[in-house]
Amino acid sequence: MYVVHSLNELRAQSGFEDVVIACGVFDGVHRGHQRIVSRLERLAEKYGAHPVVVTFEPHPRAVLYPEEPPQYLTTTKQKSRIFRELGVEGMVILPFSAQMADTLPEDFLTREILGQGVRVRGICVGENWRFGRGSQCGDVRLLRKVGGEYNVEVDAVSPFRWYGYAVSSTRIRKAIAENRLEHAARMLTRPHTVRGTVQGGIAQAGEVLKRPTANLADPLIMLPPAGVYAAGADLDPDNNSGRHSCCCSIVYIGDAPTFAEKKRSLGGQTKAIEVHVFDFDGDLYGQTIEIQLRRFLRPSLQFDSPQALKEQIDRDIVEAKRVF
């Protein structure tokens, strides 16, 4: 799949002439987004065109409401991989800015979508999608009007409903914040996944607890509350073969209160994300891994001694194995 920053760049790299487009932020690529992609595939087949997603980075809320930026559900790499697996052939990441937010909706369509050197045969959006300047922002009605002038078919897709309510990124974030990971997974169609690079920690898990961990650099993605989780661990997430090295693990997220003094003395990061992969003794430093959060096991606790913590970790491992 081609990942570019404009439709013109996509045409230059791919040679695509006719495309159909799905527009949106698509954070999480959840069931509602997948419904839009499914309709996009139908349009692509109808017109013999290439299915393409147009999305935005950073998240528009991070620009419009910098004091309350959203917690991301997916990284750009995760989104591109999911879209590729869904059959999308190109992902255009438009750089979102205050200037773009202030663009008149008709200008946005003609400048960023319809005036980029490719023939746009169809556009799919969620029926509540909005674009362009504040109170004058565009909607599906305007999109159909402009689309009619350019002979572009517009497909407005209704939300996917689960337990009577529309699936949305906001609803999924709420489920994760409340540790309802199984509910989040149902709405995402997969476990909530945290991606990070393995870095050095405070060297207590292996040396003192005899349960070595991979310590992830604090990722720019939403984390659930502090605690211990049963999780899958993909040790090779960027492998494009479709075969991934997935292992069972437990994950600790929190401030490691038992070793708080040690962390302060070493200047460690405030929040630890520590992954203990079962039956693995390789070197993961510097590697990117993804952890798939399956189930909450217990909250973060402070123990009287490392030995008491070690005994609890052993019980956590037994419980996690029951989950798997």
C-alpha positions, 0 to 999 in steps of 0.5 A: 500500500502507498502511504503519501501526503497528497493525492498528487503524490499518490498519482506520481508514485502509483500511477493511479488514474481513477480512485474512490476515496474514504475521508475521515480521521479513522483513529482506531479503525473500528467497526464504524470505520470498517463499514466505511471501508467496506462501502469504499470497496463496493464503489471501487469495484463499481468504477474499476477504481483504486480504493484510497483513504484520506486521513489527517495528522495530527488529530484535528482535536489536537490542533483545535483544542490543544489544551485537551488533546485526544488520546490516540487509539492507533499510530500511523503505522498501525492504521496503515497496516489495518487499512492494507489488510482491509484491501485499501491500496493507498493512504493519504495523510493530509497535514492538519493545521489551523490554516486547514481548519479555517479553509472554506469547505468548498475550497477544501474539497476542490484543493485537497480532494478534487484538484489533485490530478486524479479522477475521483469517481466516488467519496465515502464518509460517515454520515455525520462527517464535517469539514472546513471552517467552524460555523460554515463547516461542510457536511454530506449535503454540501459534499453531494452538491459539490460531488454532483458538479464534478460527477463524483458519487457520494456514499454517506455511511450510517454508524455501526451500532453496538448495544444500541449506540454508535461505535465511536473512538470516544466510546472506545476510549471510555471503555479503555479508561474504565478497564472494559478491555473486552468491550473495547476489543469488540468495538475495534474487532481486535484487542487494544494495542500499544506500540513502543520501542524497548529501552533500558529500565531500572534493572530490577525485574531480571536481577531481583525478581528473576522475571525479566521485562522489556521496558517500553518508551512511553508511547503516544497512545492511550493506556488503560489504568495502572495495573497488571494485564494479560497481553499478547506481545508481537515481537515483529509488528512491521513484518509485512509477510502477514506472519507475526511473532506473537507471544503470551505475556503479562504487562505492568503499567504504572509507577512501580511504587515498590521501586520508587526510590530506585527509580528516582535515583536513576531518573527513570520515566514516571510511568513504567510499561513493562512486558514479561514475555513467557518462555523468552530469553532473547535481547529486545533492546531497541526493537519495536514491539506491540502489546495486545491488551487482553484482560485486566488482572489486578491494580498496581500495588506497593509491596513490602519487599521485592520477594513479596512482589515476586510471589505476586508476579508468579500468581499473575503469570498463572492467572494470565496463562488461564486467560490464554 
